[in-house]
Amino acid sequence: MREEQENIWDSLTGIYNRKGFYQATQELFDRNPDTKYVIAYWNVQRFKIINELFGREVGDNILIQMAERIKSAYHGVKGQNGIEGTYGRMESDNFAICFPASFLEGDRAFVHSGEITYISEDAEYRFSSCYGLYVVEDRSVGIAAMVDRSRLAMDTVKTNYVRPYAYYNDSMRERVVMEQILMSECEKAIRERQFMVYYQPVCDAVSGRIMSAEALVRWNHPQRGMISPAVFIPLFERNGFVSVLDRYVWESVCQMLRRRLDEGKEVVPVSINVSRVDFYNQQLCENIIRILDKYGLEKRLLRLEVTESSYSDDPQHVLEIVKRLQDHGFTIMMDDFGSGYSSLNTLKDLPVDILKIDMKFMDDLEKGGKSAIILESIVRMAKWMSLKAVAEGVETEEELNFLKSVECNYIQGYYFYRPMPEKEFEEQLNHREELPAGKELMMSGGEGDFAVLYGESMKGENLFQNMLGGLGIYELVGDRMEIVRANRGYCEMLLEPGSIGLMSGRRLISEYMYDEDYQALLERCGEAEKTKTMVDTQLRRRRYDGSTAWLDVRIRFLGNQGNRKLYCFYIMDISRMKQIEMEGYANRYSQALFRNFDKVYRLDYDTGYAEVLHTSEEKMKIGDKVYFRDFFERFDREIISERKEEYRQWMKDKEAVDEALRGSRSRSLTIDYRVDGPKTGCKQVWAVLIKVTTAYEEEGYLLCLKRA
């Protein structure tokens, strides 16, 4: 008898366990046959994360505190006739409480029980909880069934952080019964091919052309008609049948692609969903490859969609499998990006090729709110990371125009196409060059360039990457210019071979150009836009390793999307030609200087040393270096000049020299002083300071001296 009593208590919290709660509640009902009771089922939200963040010991302490809180709130609870209540821990972080219904009358603390506070030595932490309420009407159903009903009510508010509780009603029970029926019929539905694969195209935002598609599944039940995936997918995830359904969809897609190829018809890549249950199959990669091999299909035709929630369930495990799939050549898509609570962390860790952006960001588009700013940032971030971005859920022309203005190039949604059965999808593929009915899409100045430059087809990509010379796509907003796409020749020319495609970093062009060249470039871009013709220019540009290159640039205006202007730059490296040209000029120029001056120095303002380029003195050699910044200080007593202080500043400060040179009509500075030495006597020195440009357009300063 004593052992049986010990089995009704929870060892951690000291309150009833499941068995004890059932027993004590039944005894409570027996003693009080006329009292109306309520059973509540209480759960801590995301308790698994609490354990992961703070450790199992902290988690246990929170459960103990909850039990103490329940004790203090409901111990000795009395109804109108002095009737008490019961409470217990069902499992893990789930608690059940039975109390008289009269306890809910008035402003009771129960409705404020959604927040849990845990106080440690260091800080105070707050967690959310939720609970379901079942008003006991029929005691014959049994205590366990009553607890299940209160739990059903709780499940409806698990993601509702505003209202943490719900009352049970019969529709919840009917839903559960229907779920059980559907779960019992799933295998039969597979055998009878009741599940139908629907396809929703992904379109080019500018041309409206179908570029790829997503495979979706619908259940065409013989008695209940079309059943939404929102109803049966969660059920199948719980009983594991979703893996069987996924393989059914994968095979159906491959059959369709193979048949079209055999008929000589065009195909586009199709994305398939990989559910969270699939990731627990160690043979996932092998199974997908086996299906592709069965139908003789290339991996590029089957893309794999991974949800952010799948990754958050078991990050390390999912990461390993995704990497293995990617290593085998599969394109990985992250579905519903932005819908989770840690999207950026997921993107940082999980290797993906395409982002499918959740269009919940478009909710306040008309108000020009924060969501539009966030969406634009995500699209640009995707380009910088060399990822494609697909906006899903696009329904209006306004949404489409906004997405085009931020250069989101791929669109999925009702604006173009709803999900459609296989036969209808194939008919659309047969006429994919035609626009959807009623859709007229234009882009000023584009003339079809974007289909090539941003297109997804292998033909367009090969054409772009293999064009001779360097080809870059530049974006201009105001006077801020960035590169968003580059071909192989461009990257090799500027020593950035690892960023072929959409540039992953170092995008701001002004950081790699001299100010005067950059301003001239903006002027030439304006000319290209105005004349709608190809404009040529030559400019200096620093490569990514810091060296300077001379480039011949042909500029073509492609069009504008909102306040963004796009240009195509075709570049050729003419550094060697410029070097030969400059060396010839410098050689002629230096010979003239050497004939007219006794000494010629090259000043290096970064180090403060002057290098001898020419000298008529035997004791000095070409290549010798002397420190020049303190010249007028070292010989302060011997130098006689009213402008000595000004000369001293020129020697010390390059900015002072540049300012003085800009103010000089001859673009040179004359330094005229006398040196009064005890041995040499008084000597007049005439010096000219000039600024020159080297063969690679690096700035240099020459100081030419001549004694009277």
C-alpha positions in Angstrom: 0.0 0.0 0.0 2.9 2.4 0.9 4.6 1.6 -2.5 1.4 2.4 -4.3 1.1 5.7 -2.6 4.7 6.6 -3.5 4.0 6.0 -7.2 1.4 8.8 -7.3 4.0 11.6 -6.6 6.3 13.4 -9.0 9.9 12.9 -7.8 11.1 16.3 -9.1 8.4 18.7 -8.1 6.8 16.9 -5.2 3.2 17.3 -6.6 1.1 14.6 -8.1 2.3 12.8 -11.2 -0.1 11.7 -14.0 -1.4 8.7 -12.1 -1.8 10.6 -8.9 -3.7 13.5 -10.6 -6.1 11.1 -12.2 -6.7 9.3 -8.9 -7.0 12.4 -6.8 -9.3 14.2 -9.3 -11.7 11.2 -9.5 -11.9 11.1 -5.7 -12.6 14.9 -5.8 -15.5 14.3 -8.2 -16.8 11.5 -6.1 -16.9 13.6 -3.0 -18.5 16.6 -4.8 -21.1 15.3 -7.3 -22.9 18.6 -7.7 -19.9 20.9 -8.2 -18.9 22.2 -11.6 -15.2 21.8 -12.3 -12.7 23.0 -14.9 -9.6 21.1 -16.0 -6.6 23.1 -17.3 -3.6 21.8 -19.1 -0.5 24.0 -18.9 2.7 24.0 -20.9 5.9 26.0 -21.0 6.6 27.4 -24.5 9.8 26.1 -26.2 11.0 24.5 -23.0 13.6 22.6 -25.0 15.4 25.9 -25.8 15.5 26.7 -22.0 17.4 23.5 -21.3 19.8 24.1 -24.2 20.5 27.7 -23.2 20.7 27.3 -19.4 21.3 23.6 -18.9 19.2 20.8 -17.5 19.6 21.9 -13.9 18.2 25.4 -14.6 15.3 23.7 -16.5 14.5 21.5 -13.5 14.6 24.5 -11.2 12.0 26.3 -13.4 9.7 23.2 -13.2 10.1 23.2 -9.4 9.2 26.9 -9.3 6.2 26.3 -11.5 5.0 23.6 -9.2 5.5 25.9 -6.2 3.6 28.6 -8.0 0.7 26.2 -8.7 0.7 25.1 -5.0 0.5 28.7 -3.8 -2.2 29.6 -6.3 -4.4 26.6 -6.0 -3.6 24.8 -2.8 -6.7 24.8 -0.7 -8.7 26.3 -3.5 -12.3 26.5 -2.3 -15.4 26.9 -4.4 -18.6 28.4 -3.3 -19.2 25.5 -0.9 -15.6 25.2 0.2 -14.7 22.6 -2.3 -11.0 22.1 -3.1 -9.0 21.4 -6.3 -6.2 19.1 -7.5 -3.0 19.6 -9.5 -0.1 17.5 -10.9 2.7 17.2 -13.4 1.7 15.1 -16.4 5.1 14.9 -18.1 8.2 17.1 -18.9 6.9 20.7 -18.8 3.2 19.9 -18.8 1.0 20.4 -15.8 -2.8 19.7 -15.1 -5.0 21.5 -12.6 -8.6 20.8 -11.6 -10.5 23.5 -9.8 -14.1 24.6 -9.2 -15.5 26.7 -12.1 -16.4 29.4 -9.7 -12.7 30.1 -9.3 -12.7 31.8 -12.7 -15.3 34.4 -11.7 -14.0 37.9 -11.3 -10.4 39.1 -12.0 -8.5 36.0 -11.2 -4.7 35.5 -11.6 -5.3 32.5 -13.9 -5.7 34.5 -17.0 -2.4 36.2 -16.4 -0.5 33.0 -16.1 1.0 33.1 -19.6 4.3 34.6 -18.3 6.8 32.7 -16.1 9.6 34.5 -14.3 12.8 32.7 -13.3 15.1 34.5 -11.0 18.8 33.4 -10.8 21.7 34.9 -9.0 22.7 36.9 -12.1 19.5 38.0 -13.7 15.7 37.6 -14.2 14.4 35.6 -17.1 10.9 35.6 -18.5 9.3 32.8 -20.4 5.8 32.3 -22.0 3.4 29.5 -21.3 0.0 28.5 -22.6 -2.9 26.5 -21.3 -6.2 24.9 -22.4 -9.4 24.9 -20.4 -12.0 22.1 -20.4 -15.3 22.8 -18.6 -16.5 19.4 -17.2 -20.0 18.8 -18.4 -20.1 15.0 -18.7 -18.1 13.2 -16.0 -18.7 9.8 -17.7 -16.0 10.5 -20.3 -13.2 9.8 -17.8 -10.5 12.0 -16.3 -7.9 11.0 -19.0 -10.3 12.1 -21.8 -10.9 15.4 -20.0 -7.2 16.1 -19.8 -6.8 15.2 -23.5 -9.5 17.7 -24.3 -7.9 20.5 -22.3 -4.7 19.6 -24.1 -6.4 19.9 -27.5 -7.5 23.4 -26.5 -3.9 24.3 -25.5 -2.5 23.1 -28.8 -4.6 25.8 -30.6 -2.7 28.6 -28.8 0.8 27.2 -28.8 2.0 29.9 -31.2 -0.3 32.7 -29.9 1.7 34.9 -27.6 -1.1 37.4 -27.2 -3.8 35.2 -25.8 -2.2 32.3 -24.0 -5.3 30.2 -23.3 -8.3 28.7 -25.1 -11.5 26.8 -24.1 -12.2 23.4 -25.5 -15.2 23.0 -27.9 -16.6 20.1 -29.9 -15.1 21.3 -33.2 -11.7 20.5 -31.7 -12.8 17.0 -31.1 -14.3 16.7 -34.6 -11.0 17.8 -36.0 -9.2 15.2 -34.1 -11.6 12.5 -35.3 -11.2 13.7 -38.9 -7.4 13.6 -38.5 -7.5 10.0 -37.3 -9.7 9.1 -40.3 -7.3 10.7 -42.7 -4.3 9.1 -41.1 -5.9 5.7 -41.4 -6.6 6.3 -45.2 -3.2 7.6 -46.3 -1.7 4.3 -47.5 -4.8 3.5 -49.5 -4.7 7.0 -51.0 -1.1 6.3 -52.2 -2.1 3.0 -53.8 -5.0 4.5 -55.6 -3.0 7.6 -56.7 -5.5 10.0 -55.0 -2.6 12.4 -54.4 -2.0 14.7 -57.3 1.1 16.7 -58.1 0.5 20.4 -58.8 3.0 22.8 -60.3 3.4 26.5 -59.6 5.8 28.2 -62.0 8.6 30.6 -61.0 8.8 33.4 -63.6 11.2 36.0 -64.7 10.1 39.3 -63.2 10.8 41.3 -66.3 9.6 39.0 -69.1 7.1 36.8 -67.2 8.7 33.8 -68.8 8.5 30.5 -66.8 12.0 29.7 -65.5 11.4 26.9 -63.1 8.5 25.4 -61.0 7.7 24.1 -57.6 6.1 20.7 -57.1 3.2 20.7 -54.7 0.8 18.0 -53.6 -3.0 17.9 -53.3 -5.2 15.1 -52.0 -8.2 14.5 -54.2 -10.3 12.4 -51.8 -13.0 10.3 -53.5 -15.6 11.3 -50.8 -14.3 14.5 -49.3 -13.1 16.2 -52.4 -9.8 18.2 -52.5 -8.1 18.3 -49.2 -5.6 21.1 -48.4 -2.0 20.3 -47.7 -2.4 22.5 -44.5 -4.7 19.7 -43.2 -2.9 16.5 -44.1 0.9 17.5 -44.2 1.1 18.2 -40.4 -0.7 14.9 -39.7 1.7 12.9 -41.9 4.7 14.6 -40.3 3.5 13.4 -36.9 3.0 9.8 -38.1 6.0 9.7 -40.4 4.0 9.0 -43.5 5.2 12.3 -45.1 8.4 10.5 -46.2 6.3 8.1 -48.2 4.4 11.0 -49.7 7.6 12.9 -50.5 9.0 9.9 -52.5 5.7 9.7 -54.3 5.9 13.3 -55.4 9.6 13.0 -56.3 8.9 10.0 -58.5 5.9 11.7 -60.2 8.0 14.8 -61.0 10.8 12.7 -62.6 8.3 10.7 -64.6 6.9 14.0 -66.1 10.4 15.3 -66.9 11.5 12.1 -68.5 8.4 11.8 -70.6 8.8 15.4 -71.9 12.4 14.9 -72.8 11.6 11.7 -74.6 9.0 13.6 -76.6 11.5 16.3 -77.5 9.8 18.9 -75.4 11.3 21.6 -73.3 11.7 21.2 -69.6 12.6 23.5 -66.7 14.1 22.7 -63.3 11.5 21.6 -60.7 11.9 22.0 -57.0 10.7 19.4 -54.6 10.1 19.7 -50.9 12.3 17.8 -48.4 10.4 17.6 -45.1 12.0 17.6 -41.7 11.2 13.8 -41.4 13.2 13.1 -44.5 16.4 14.4 -42.9 16.3 11.5 -40.4 16.7 9.1 -43.3 20.5 8.4 -43.5 19.9 7.3 -47.1 18.2 10.5 -48.2 20.9 11.6 -50.7 21.2 8.1 -52.2 17.4 7.7 -52.5 17.1 10.9 -54.5 20.0 10.0 -56.7 18.5 6.5 -57.3 15.3 8.1 -58.5 17.2 10.4 -60.9 19.3 7.5 -62.2 16.1 5.5 -62.8 14.8 8.1 -65.1 18.2 9.2 -66.5 17.8 12.8 -65.4 20.5 15.5 -64.7 20.7 16.8 -61.1 20.2 20.3 -62.3 16.6 19.5 -63.1 15.6 18.6 -59.6 16.1 21.2 -56.9 15.6 20.6 -53.2 13.7 22.9 -50.9 14.6 23.0 -47.2 12.5 24.9 -44.7 14.1 27.0 -42.0 12.1 25.1 -39.3 13.6 21.8 -40.5 17.1 23.2 -39.8 16.2 24.6 -36.4 15.0 21.2 -35.2 18.4 19.6 -35.5 20.9 22.0 -37.0 24.1 19.9 -37.1 22.3 16.8 -38.5 20.5 18.8 -41.3 23.7 20.7 -42.1 25.7 17.5 -42.7 23.0 16.1 -45.1 22.6 19.4 -47.0 26.3 19.6 -47.5 26.3 16.1 -48.8 23.5 16.9 -51.2 25.3 20.0 -52.4 28.5 18.1 -52.9 26.6 15.7 -55.2 25.6 18.6 -57.4 22.1 19.4 -56.1 20.8 23.0 -56.0 19.5 23.7 -52.5 16.7 26.2 -51.8 15.8 27.7 -48.5 12.0 27.9 -48.4 10.0 30.6 -46.4 13.1 32.6 -45.7 12.3 35.3 -43.1 9.4 33.5 -41.5 11.5 32.0 -38.7 13.0 33.7 -35.6 16.6 33.1 -36.6 16.7 33.4 -40.4 20.1 35.2 -40.7 21.7 32.7 -38.3 20.3 29.9 -40.5 21.6 31.5 -43.7 25.0 32.0 -42.1 25.4 28.3 -41.3 23.4 26.4 -43.9 24.8 26.3 -47.4 22.1 27.2 -49.9 22.0 28.4 -53.5 18.5 30.0 -53.7 16.4 32.0 -51.2 12.7 31.8 -51.4 11.5 35.0 -49.6 8.4 34.9 -47.5 6.2 37.7 -48.8 4.8 38.5 -45.4 7.3 41.3 -45.7 4.9 42.9 -48.1 2.2 43.6 -45.6 2.9 47.3 -45.3 4.1 48.0 -48.8 1.5 50.6 -49.4 2.6 52.5 -46.4 6.3 52.3 -47.5 7.0 50.7 -44.1 9.9 48.8 -42.6 9.0 45.5 -44.3 9.7 47.0 -47.7 13.1 48.1 -46.5 13.8 44.7 -45.1 12.8 43.0 -48.3 15.0 45.2 -50.4 17.9 44.4 -48.0 17.4 40.7 -48.3 17.4 40.8 -52.1 20.6 42.8 -52.2 22.2 40.6 -49.5 21.3 37.5 -51.6 23.1 39.0 -54.7 26.1 39.9 -52.7 26.3 36.3 -51.5 26.0 35.0 -55.1 22.5 33.6 -54.3 19.4 33.8 -56.4 16.3 35.2 -54.8 12.7 34.1 -55.5 9.8 36.1 -54.0 6.8 33.8 -53.4 3.3 34.9 -52.9 3.3 37.8 -55.3 -0.3 38.7 -56.1 -0.6 42.3 -57.3 1.0 44.5 -60.0 2.1 46.9 -57.2 4.1 44.1 -55.5 5.6 43.0 -58.8 6.7 46.6 -59.6 8.3 47.0 -56.2 10.2 43.7 -56.6 11.5 44.7 -60.0 12.6 48.0 -58.6 14.8 46.2 -56.0 16.0 43.7 -58.7 14.3 40.6 -57.3 14.5 38.8 -60.6 12.3 35.7 -60.0 8.7 35.7 -59.0 6.3 33.1 -57.8 2.6 33.8 -57.0 -0.9 34.3 -58.2 0.0 37.4 -60.2 1.4 35.1 -62.9 0.2 31.6 -62.1 -1.7 29.7 -59.5 -0.6 26.1 -58.7 -2.0 23.9 -61.5 -2.4 20.2 -62.4 0.4 18.5 -64.4 -1.5 18.6 -67.7 -2.2 22.3 -67.5 1.4 23.0 -66.4 2.7 21.1 -69.4 0.5 23.2 -71.7 2.0 26.4 -70.2 5.5 25.0 -70.8 4.7 24.3 -74.4 4.0 28.0 -74.8 6.5 29.4 -72.3 7.7 32.1 -74.6 4.2 33.7 -74.4 3.2 36.0 -71.5 0.4 34.9 -69.2 -2.9 36.3 -70.4 -3.4 40.0 -69.6 0.2 40.6 -68.5 2.2 43.2 -70.3 5.7 43.7 -68.9 8.1 46.4 -69.9 11.4 47.8 -68.8 12.7 51.1 -70.1 15.8 50.7 -72.2 16.1 47.0 -71.5 15.5 45.6 -75.0 15.7 42.1 -73.7 19.2 42.4 -72.1 18.0 41.3 -68.7 16.9 37.9 -70.0 20.5 37.2 -70.9 22.2 39.0 -68.0 20.0 37.7 -65.3 18.5 34.7 -67.0 18.5 31.3 -65.4 19.0 29.2 -68.6 22.3 27.5 -69.2 22.5 29.1 -72.6 22.2 32.6 -71.2 24.7 31.9 -68.4 27.3 30.4 -70.8 26.9 33.4 -73.1 27.5 35.9 -70.3 30.4 34.1 -68.7 32.2 33.4 -72.0 32.1 36.8 -73.6 35.5 37.9 -74.6 37.0 40.5 -72.3 35.5 41.8 -69.1 31.8 42.3 -68.7 30.2 43.8 -65.6 26.7 44.9 -64.6 26.8 48.1 -62.6 24.0 49.7 -60.5 23.8 53.4 -59.9 21.6 55.0 -57.3 22.3 58.8 -57.0 26.1 59.0 -57.3 26.7 55.6 -55.6 27.7 52.9 -58.1 28.1 49.2 -57.3 28.9 46.2 -59.3 26.2 43.5 -59.0 27.3 40.9 -61.6 30.6 40.1 -63.5 31.8 37.5 -65.9 34.9 35.4 -65.8 37.0 37.8 -67.9 36.1 40.8 -65.7 37.1 38.9 -62.5 40.4 37.6 -64.0 41.3 41.1 -65.3 40.9 42.7 -61.9 42.4 39.8 -60.0 39.2 38.6 -58.3 38.8 35.1 -59.7 36.8 33.7 -56.8 33.8 36.0 -57.3 32.6 35.0 -60.8 28.9 35.7 -61.2 27.2 38.0 -58.7 29.9 39.8 -56.9 30.2 38.7 -53.3 32.0 41.6 -51.8 34.0 44.8 -52.4 31.2 46.2 -54.6 31.5 50.0 -54.1 33.3 51.2 -57.2 34.4 54.6 -55.8 36.6 52.8 -53.3 38.8 51.6 -56.2 39.0 54.8 -58.3 40.6 58.2 -58.1 38.0 60.9 -57.5 38.5 62.7 -60.8 38.2 59.4 -62.7 35.0 58.5 -60.8 33.4 61.8 -61.5 34.3 61.5 -65.2 32.8 58.0 -65.2 29.5 59.3 -63.8 29.4 61.9 -66.5 30.0 59.3 -69.2 27.2 57.1 -67.8 24.9 60.1 -67.9 25.8 60.6 -71.6 25.1 56.9 -72.3 21.7 57.2 -70.8 20.9 60.4 -72.6 22.0 59.3 -76.1 21.1 55.6 -75.8 24.3 54.8 -77.5 27.6 53.0 -76.5 30.0 55.5 -74.9 33.8 55.0 -74.7 36.2 56.3 -72.0 39.5 55.5 -70.5 40.0 55.5 -66.7 42.2 54.3 -63.9 41.0 51.6 -61.6 42.7 49.8 -58.7 42.7 46.1 -58.9 41.6 44.1 -55.8 45.2 43.4 -54.9 45.9 47.2 -54.7 47.7 47.6 -58.1 46.5 50.2 -60.6 45.2 49.3 -64.0 44.3 51.5 -67.0 41.0 50.4 -68.5 39.3 51.1 -71.8 35.6 51.0 -70.9 32.5 50.9 -73.2 29.4 51.8 -71.4 25.8 50.9 -72.3 22.7 52.1 -70.4 20.4 49.1 -69.9 17.5 50.7 -68.2 16.1 51.8 -64.9 14.1 50.1 -62.2 12.6 52.7 -59.9 15.5 54.9 -58.8 18.1 52.4 -59.8 19.9 52.6 -63.1 21.7 49.7 -64.7 24.7 49.8 -67.0 26.7 47.2 -68.8 30.5 47.9 -68.8 32.7 46.1 -71.3 36.3 46.6 -70.2 39.7 45.9 -71.7 43.0 46.2 -69.8 45.2 48.8 -71.6 47.8 49.1 -68.8 50.7 47.9 -71.0 49.8 50.3 -73.8 49.6 53.2 -71.3 52.9 52.1 -69.7 54.7 52.3 -73.1 53.1 55.6 -73.8 53.9 57.1 -70.4 57.5 55.7 -70.4 58.1 57.4 -73.8 56.7 60.6 -72.5 58.6 60.4 -69.2 61.8 59.6 -71.0 61.5 62.7 -73.2 60.4 64.8 -70.2 63.2 63.6 -68.0 65.9 64.3 -70.6 64.7 67.9 -70.7 64.8 68.2 -66.9 68.3 66.7 -66.7 69.7 69.1 -69.2 68.3 72.1 -67.3 68.8 71.2 -63.6 71.8 70.1 -61.5 69.8 67.7 -59.4 66.4 66.0 -59.7 64.9 64.2 -56.7 61.7 62.1 -56.5 59.9 62.8 -53.2 58.1 60.1 -51.4 55.8 61.8 -48.9 54.8 58.4 -47.4 58.3 57.7 -46.1 59.8 61.2 -46.2 62.8 60.2 -48.3 64.0 61.8 -51.6 65.6 59.5 -54.2 68.2 60.9 -56.5 67.2 60.6 -60.2 69.8 62.9 -61.6 72.9 64.7 -60.2 75.9 66.7 -61.5 77.8 66.1 -58.3 80.4 63.3 -58.2 79.9 62.6 -54.5 76.2 61.8 -55.1 74.9 58.7 -57.0 71.6 58.0 -58.7 69.4 56.0 -56.4 70.8 57.6 -53.2 68.1 58.7 -50.7 68.1 61.5 -48.2 65.5 62.6 -45.7 63.8 65.8 -47.0 61.0 66.7 -44.6 63.2 68.4 -42.0 65.5 70.1 -44.6 64.5 73.7 -43.8 64.7 72.9 -40.1 68.2 71.2 -40.2 69.7 74.2 -42.1 67.5 76.8 -40.5 70.5 79.1 -39.6 72.1 78.8 -43.0 69.0 79.3 -45.2 68.0 82.9 -46.0 64.5 83.3 -47.3 61.4 85.3 -46.4 59.2 82.3 -47.4 61.2 79.7 -45.4 58.2 78.9 -43.2 56.0 78.3 -46.3 58.7 76.1 -47.8 59.0 74.1 -44.6 55.3 73.4 -44.7 55.6 72.2 -48.3 58.3 69.7 -47.3 56.3 68.3 -44.4 52.7 68.1 -45.7 51.6 66.6 -49.0 48.1 68.2 -48.6 49.7 71.6 -48.4 51.7 70.9 -51.5 48.6 69.7 -53.4 46.7 72.8 -52.3 49.5 75.1 -53.4 49.9 73.3 -56.8 46.1 73.6 -57.5 46.5 77.4 -56.9 49.4 77.7 -59.3 48.8 78.6 -62.9 51.8 76.6 -64.1 50.9 73.6 -61.9 54.4 73.9 -60.3 55.9 75.6 -57.3 59.0 77.7 -57.4 61.3 77.6 -54.3 64.0 80.3 -54.3 66.3 80.5 -51.4 70.0 81.3 -50.5 72.3 79.1 -48.5 74.9 81.0 -46.4 77.6 78.5 -45.5 80.8 79.4 -43.5 82.9 77.5 -46.1 80.9 77.8 -49.3 79.7 81.4 -48.8 76.3 82.5 -50.0 74.8 80.5 -52.9 71.5 81.2 -54.6 69.3 78.0 -55.2 66.4 77.9 -57.6 64.1 74.8 -57.2 60.9 73.7 -59.0 58.5 71.3 -57.3 56.1 69.5 -59.8 53.6 66.7 -59.5 53.8 63.9 -62.1 51.9 60.7 -62.9 53.7 57.4 -63.3 52.9 54.8 -66.0 50.3 53.2 -63.7 48.8 56.5 -62.8 50.4 56.6 -59.4 51.1 60.1 -58.1 54.7 61.3 -57.7 56.5 64.5 -56.9 59.8 65.8 -58.5 62.1 68.4 -56.9 64.5 69.9 -59.5 67.4 72.0 -58.2 69.7 74.5 -60.0 72.3 76.7 -58.4 72.9 80.2 -59.7 
